[in-house]
Amino acid sequence: MFKGSIVAIVTPFKNGTVDEETLRQLVEFQIENGTDAIVPCGTTGESSTLDYDEHDRVIEIVIQQVNKRVPVIAGTGSNSTREAIEMTQHAKELGADGCLLVTPYYNKPTQEGLYRHYTAVADAVAIPQILYNVPGRTGVNMLPETVARLAEHKNIVAIKEATGSLQQASEIMALCGDKIDVLSGDDFITFPMMACGAKGVISVLANIMPKAVADLTDAYFAGDLDKARKLHLDTLKISNAMFIESNPIPVKTALGLMGKCSDEVRLPLCPMGEGNKAKLAAIMKEYKLI
């Protein structure tokens, strides 16, 4: 259902508020460069520091600007099941094509708790839903066996697998077969994950290099493995640079250096340290981004 290069788009700020016009321009930048779908209000979109009205407004803006040209997958996860249901329902009402739901963070639910959480959301809201497993941020790892149980639900269509583990991704695909699609959650392993059967990537790098990420996934699905492999290796350095500090600090800094949007982030995130900013700028110059 969702495949290829899917950008986890940043939320641009201006003097502490959402910069709506710049967000629209960033959407156009993505579509012009071949991005297959857009995720507003994910981790990279700083969903954790958006208030409820901002969260809904960002989703609404992206849906309006996209105007059905590509799918919009709204980030609606929460560590409160009731809240996740409410946000997912609202995203559906706004016209989202699907929703991305991060595993509940901080609570550290058991595998049974994860199963019940996602089942409750999927039962309550009839919209295609993508599970999002990122234990490095949430403190809980959703195991392949739990994913296999959830894959039986008709509204759960995919998982963004961001453990960085090819073994775990492979185990999910082995257990689930074609019952659920797997999407890479880490740019630096998109190609090897697709070789195992993943359908694409929900990408941070695509914010600054949308064409390169789209070309990689397009080449792979066209059967041009040599080109896809070359793009994978060529973008490895800049992919890693997107995590020299906490995401989305590096990618927003990079967009700022490119003149695409302000590098402003919200506390408790803070501007990139000058040493790392110099390193990032040097790498961006290698890629002729600045």
N, C-alpha and C positions, 0 to 999 in steps of 0.2 A: 504493500500500500504506500509506504514512504520509502524512498530509496535515493541513492546518489549523494550529492553534496548538500547537506542541510546545515545552515549556519545558526549557531547559537548567538543571536545578535546582541550587541551591547545596548545598554540604555544610556544615551547621551544626556548629560546634565549641563545646565547653565545657571550659575549662581544659585545652586542648591535645588533647582526644579528641573523636571524633565524637559529637555529641549525637543519639542515636538517637531519642528520643521527639520532639524538635523536628522531626527529619527526617520522621517520620510525620505530624506536624501540618501541615507544609508540603505534603506530598503531598495531604492532605485539602483544604487551601486551594486547590490547583490543580484538583482534580477538581470541587469544589463550584462553581468559577467557569468551567467549560466548557473547560478545557484538553484537547486531543485526544490527547496522548501526552507521556511524561515521559522525559527523558534524564538519568540519574544518571552521575556521573563524567566529565562533559565538562570543557571549559576552565573554565566557570563553577563547576563542582563541585570545582575545585582538584585534579583527578586527578593532577597532576604532583607533589604533595606528600603524597598518600596512599600508605601502604605497601601491599603486596600484600593482606594480610589485611583492611585497612580498605577497600580498593577493592572486594573481593568482598563484604564485609559491607554496604557502602552499596548496592550493586546488589541484594543479597538483601533488605534492608529495604524498598527501594522496590517490588520485585516482590511481596513479602508484603503490603505496605500497599495497593498498587493492587488486588491480588486480581482481576486480569483485567478491571477496569473500563475501562481504556484501555491501549494498548500501552506497553511499557517498552523503550526503546532504550538499551542499555548502552554507555557509552564504553569502548572496549577498544583504542584505538590506542596505538602505541609506535614508537619509532625503531629498535627491534629487531624484525625480522619474526618470529623465533621467539617472542619475548615476546608479540607481538600475537596470534599463533595461540593461544598458551596462554590468554591472557585472554579471547579470543573464545570458545574452547571452553568455558571455565569459565562464562562468562555464559550460554551456551546451556544448560549443565547446570543452572544456577540457575533457568532458565525465562524468560529474556529473549526478547522478541518480535523483536528485531533488535539490531544493533550499529552504533555510530558509530566510524569509524576515521580519526583525523587523519593527514595525510601525515607521514611520518617527519621529525622535526625534528632540527636540528643536523647530521646526516649530509650534508645537501644532495645527495640522490640525483639522478641524471639522470632524464629522462622514462622511459627504459627501465627504470631501477631502480624507479621508482614503479609502473610497469606490473607488473613481476615481483613486487614486494612485495604489492600488492593481489591479484594473481592467486593467489599462494601462500596467502594467508589465505582467500580465497574457495574455493579448491580443498580446503583442509583442514577447513573448518567449514561445514556446510550450515545456514546461518542467513541471513536477509535482512541485507545489509550496506549501510551508507551511507558513501560516501566523504566526507571532510571536508577541504576546501581552504581554508586560512587562512594565506596566505604572510606576512602581517604578524607572525605568531608563529613560524612554522616555518622561514622562510628559503628556502622552495621553493614555486613556483607550479606546480600541476598544470594543464597546458594542455588546452584543449578537445579536441584530437586524442587525447590520452592518455585522457581521460574516455570518448571515443567507443569506443576500443579496449576499455576495461574494461566498458562498458555491454553488451557481448556476453555477459558471464558471467551465468549465471542467478541466482547468489547476490548479485550487486551490483545493487541496486534503485533507489538514489537517490544524490544528492550534496548535501551542505551546502556551498553556494558562498558563501564569506565573503571574497572579494576586495574587495567594495564596488563592483565593476565591473558595470554593467548590460550593457556590451558583451561581457564574457567570459561572463556568464550566458546571454546571448542566443546567443552562438556555440555554447555547449554544447547548448542546446535545438535550434538549427538542425541541428547535426551528428547528434544522438542521436535526435531525434524522440521516439517514445513508448517507447524502449528503456530509459530511465532517467528518474526523476523528479528535478526540481531543487527544492531548498528554500533559501529565503533564510537566510543566516547573519548578516544584519545587519538589526536592527529598522527602521532608518531608510530602508531601500529595499524592505521587504516588499511594499508595494502595487504599485510599479512592476515588481517582479520577477514578481508574480502576473499583472500585465497582459501580461507576455511569455510566461507559461505556467508559472511556478513553482506548486507545489502547497501552499505554506505557508511557515512559518518555524520554525527552531529558535531560540528567543527567550531573550534575557537579560531584557528588559523584563517578560515574563510572570511572572517571580518576584514582582514587586510589583504589577503591573496585569494579572493573568491574564484578567479579564473583557474588558478593552479589547482585548487582542490577539486573544482568541477571537472577540469581536464583529466585529473587522476582517476576519478570514479568513472567518468565517461569512457576513458581508454580501457579501463578494466572490463566494463560491461560490453564494450565493442570487441573484446578479445585481443586487444593490443597490450599484452602483458609486459612487453619490453618497455613500452612508453609509460605504462602505469608504474612499473618498478623504478624507472629512471626518475619520474616525478616524486615518488616516495623518497628516494634517496636524496634528491636535490633539495627537497623542502624539509629534511630532517632537522637541520641546524636551526632554521627559523621556527619550526614547530616546538623544539625544545626551548627556544628563547621566550616563548609565550608563557613559560612557567618559571622564569628566573625569580619572580616574586609571585605572590598569590594572584591567581586569576580572579578578576579581569584587569588587574593593575597593568601588566605588560601590554596586553592587547589595546587597552585604552590609551596608554602612553604612545604606542605605535601609531594609532589612529590620529592622535594629537600631532605627532611628528609629520604625518602625512597631510595634515590640514583638513582631515575629514570630520573631526569633532573635537571638543575639549577633552583633555585627559582627566577631567574631574571625576573623582570617585567619592563615595560616601563613607564616613566613619562607621565602623572601625577600620575600613580600608583607608590608606593614605597614599599620597603621591610616591612614585618610585624614587628610591635613593639615587643620588647623582651618579654614583659609580656604576650601578646597574643600568641606569639610563644611557650612559655613555657606551656600555657594552651592547645594549640593544640597538642603539643608533648605528654602531659600527656594523652590526650584522645586517641591519636593514639596508645600509649602503651597499653591502655585498650583493643583495638581491635587487638593487636599483629601485627600492621603494621610496627612498628619499634622496 
